[in-house]
């Protein structure tokens, strides 16, 4: 992860939900993402969701929370311009 030139106050929190029963879990390697963010001092909220795959119910369960998260981040970015 190339973040050397990004000022710390410009690093937006990454919100990632990952189902532990996702058939692509091993390929997606969420723990590698966590390690890369730690190494780059990049903020990450990685939530491993036990029992979820990558299907409709997974997305439907968490989409509202993600939309609110991104709306808040956009609002804050616009206020800080």
C-alpha positions as CSV (number, residue, x, y, z in Angstrom):
1,X,0.0,0.0,0.0
2,X,1.6,3.3,-1.2
3,X,0.6,5.9,1.4
4,X,3.9,7.7,2.0
5,X,2.8,10.9,0.3
6,X,-0.6,11.0,2.0
7,X,-0.7,13.4,5.0
8,X,-2.1,11.6,8.1
9,X,-5.1,14.0,8.3
10,X,-6.1,13.0,4.7
11,X,-6.2,9.3,5.4
12,X,-9.9,8.4,5.6
13,X,-11.0,5.4,7.7
14,X,-11.5,2.3,5.6
15,X,-14.6,0.4,6.6
16,X,-14.5,-3.3,5.5
17,X,-17.0,-6.0,6.3
18,X,-16.0,-9.6,5.3
19,X,-18.0,-12.7,5.7
20,X,-16.0,-15.6,7.3
21,X,-18.0,-18.1,5.2
22,X,-17.2,-16.3,1.9
23,X,-16.0,-18.9,-0.6
24,X,-13.4,-16.3,-1.7
25,X,-12.2,-15.6,1.9
26,X,-8.7,-17.1,1.4
27,X,-8.3,-15.2,-1.9
28,X,-9.4,-11.9,-0.5
29,X,-7.0,-12.3,2.5
30,X,-8.5,-9.7,4.9
31,X,-5.7,-10.3,7.4
32,X,-3.2,-9.1,4.7
33,X,-5.3,-6.0,4.3
34,X,-5.2,-5.4,8.1
35,X,-1.4,-5.9,8.1
36,X,-0.8,-3.6,5.1
37,X,-2.9,-0.9,6.8
38,X,-1.0,-1.3,10.1
39,X,2.3,-1.1,8.2
40,X,1.2,2.0,6.4
41,X,-0.3,3.6,9.5
42,X,-3.6,3.8,7.6
43,X,-6.9,3.6,9.6
44,X,-9.0,0.5,9.0
45,X,-12.1,-0.9,10.6
46,X,-12.1,-4.5,9.5
47,X,-15.1,-6.5,10.7
48,X,-15.2,-10.2,10.1
49,X,-18.8,-11.4,10.1
50,X,-19.1,-14.9,11.3
51,X,-21.5,-17.1,9.3
52,X,-21.9,-14.7,6.3
53,X,-20.8,-15.4,2.7
54,X,-20.7,-12.8,0.0
55,X,-24.3,-13.1,-1.1
56,X,-27.4,-10.9,-1.0
57,X,-28.1,-11.4,2.7
58,X,-24.6,-10.3,3.6
59,X,-24.9,-7.1,1.6
60,X,-28.5,-6.4,2.7
61,X,-27.5,-6.8,6.4
62,X,-24.8,-4.1,6.3
63,X,-25.5,-1.8,3.4
64,X,-27.4,0.8,5.4
65,X,-24.5,1.1,7.9
66,X,-22.0,1.5,5.0
67,X,-24.1,4.2,3.3
68,X,-24.4,6.2,6.5
69,X,-20.6,5.8,7.1
70,X,-19.8,7.2,3.6
71,X,-22.4,9.9,3.8
72,X,-20.9,11.1,7.1
73,X,-17.4,11.0,5.6
74,X,-18.5,13.1,2.6
75,X,-20.3,15.6,4.8
76,X,-17.2,16.0,7.0
77,X,-14.9,16.4,3.9
78,X,-17.2,19.1,2.5
79,X,-17.3,21.0,5.8
80,X,-13.5,20.9,6.0
81,X,-12.9,22.4,2.5
